[in-house]
Amino acid sequence: MSAMKTHLRRGSHAIEFALTIPLFVMLIAAIFEFGWMFFIRSTVIHAVRDGCRAGAVVPQNESPSPAEVAQATMTDFLGGYSIDCRGAEERCGMSITTQGESPYETMDCKLDIAYEPIIGLIPHPDRLGARSVIMFEIQR
């Protein structure tokens, strides 16, 4: 009699597995997708911060200008993570402005990139962005 119950129970295990595997797969997909999104967002934040910092230490009358240095630093940083922003304005939007007068002059750097999901099964933003404002270093 107990062999009969074990045989009948095997069928219920298969049904339980079939019902829970889609939830498990969705959970794993969501973990991958959110992890990828946070990694790309962190990369964008670091690129903006490093680019703005690099531009803020360049004297205003130097060539290349502080804005050009900041843009090149952001582009190179992103390139290190296989995010190509060279000549792709629809993929990467960069904005670098300066405000104020010395000694209180600031550089305002903004960057947003088009987000490409890995799986695309969960809702995600179309673009990821960051902004950094850094005071220029006083040059003597």
Secondary structure, 3 states (H helix, E strand, C coil): CHHHHHHHHHHHHHHHHHHHHHHHHHHHHHHHHHHHHHHHHHHHHHHHHHHHHHHHCCCCCCCCCHHHHHHHHHHHHHHCCCCCCCCCCCCEEEEEEEECCCCCCEEEEEEEEECCCCCCCCCCCCEEEEEEEEECCCCC
